[in-house]
């Protein structure tokens, strides 16, 4: 089922190219379902991206079209990465942007894992 309003998957996007090995990445974890690697422009002391190996534009596309095994495998990989990096004790943030207004820059579903310092509010409080 194709989610309406989403662009078609672009196999030339940077994450697809990383998955094909055309662009190097500093990998943290890889399994059948996901690849995790350090962000080249980190926004926190720990900033890792986790991407599914399938061709999904966004979280909505992933939720609608990925198999149960892909969904479970992807989210297990996110947890595995956080544990392997020792992030569970102090905490970490998982962020995924979907669409232009949210700031999604690469049209391949991915989550950011941020940690290593106090991150503060994710979104400023609404003016009241």
N, C-alpha and C positions, 0 to 999 in steps of 0.2 A: 504494500500500500504506500504510494507516494504521498508525502505530506505536501499539501498545497502551499504555495507561496515561497517555497525554497528553490534556489537555483539548482540546476543539475550538478552532479559531482564533477569537479575538474581534476582529472588525473595528473595535471601538470602542477598542482599546488605543492608547496614546499614539503608538507608532511608526507604526501604520496611519494615524492622524490626521495625523502629520507627512508621511507619504508622499502623502496626499491634499491637502496644503497647508492644512489646517485649523488647524494649529499651526505657528508659525514655528520654524525651526532655523537655526543658523549653519553653513551647508553648507561642507564642505571639498572634496567630490567628489560628482559624480553622473554615472551612465551608465545604460545600459539595464537593468543587473542590480542595482545597489546605490546607496545613498545614504550618505554619510559626513558626520557633523556633530559639532561640539563638544558634549561633555556639559555640561548646565546645572549640575551639581554635581561639578566635576572632583576627582578623587582624586590627581592628579599634575599637574605643570605642563602636560603635554600629555595630554589625555584625550579621545579621539575615539571615537565609536560608528560602526560600519559595519553597516548593515542591508540584507538583500536586499529587493528590491522585491516579491517574492512573499509570499504569506500562509503563513508557516511558524512554528509555535509554538516550535520548539527546533532544536538541531543535529541531533538524531535524526530529527525530522520533515523537515528540510531534506535530510539525506543520503538518506533513504528516498524522498522525493517530488519533489525538484527535478530538473529536466533537467540533463544533462551541461553544457549551455551556461550554465545558471544557476549551477551549482556553480563552474565554471571562471571565469565572469565575476565572481562574488562574490569569490573568493579573489584574483583579479587586482586587483580594486578595493582590497582590503586592502593588497596590496603597493604599488599605485600611490599610495595615501594616505601610507603610511610613507615612501616615497621623496620624494614632493612636500613633506612636512613636514621633510625632512632628518634623518630618524631613523635611517638605516642606519649611520652612522658610529659613534655611541655605543651604539646598541641601543635596543630597545623590547620591550614585553611585549604579547602578544595573549592575551586572556582571554575565555572564553565560559562562562557559567553555564547549567546545564540543570537545571531543577526547583527545587523549594522548598528542599531541603536544601543545594543549591549556592548559593542566594541569587539565583536568577533572579527579577527584579522585574517585568519586562515580558514577557508571553507572545508575543513575536515574536522569532525567532532574531536574535541580534546578537553582534558581538564588540566588545570594548573594546580600544583601542590606548592603552597608557600609556607615557610617556617623559618626559624632561626632568630626571630626577634618578635617583640610585641607588635602585632599588626594593626591594632586599633579598629575603629568602626569600618565595616565594609562599605557602607553607603552612609553619607552624612544624614543626620536626622532631618526630617521634613520641617520646613519652616511652619510655624504655627499659628 
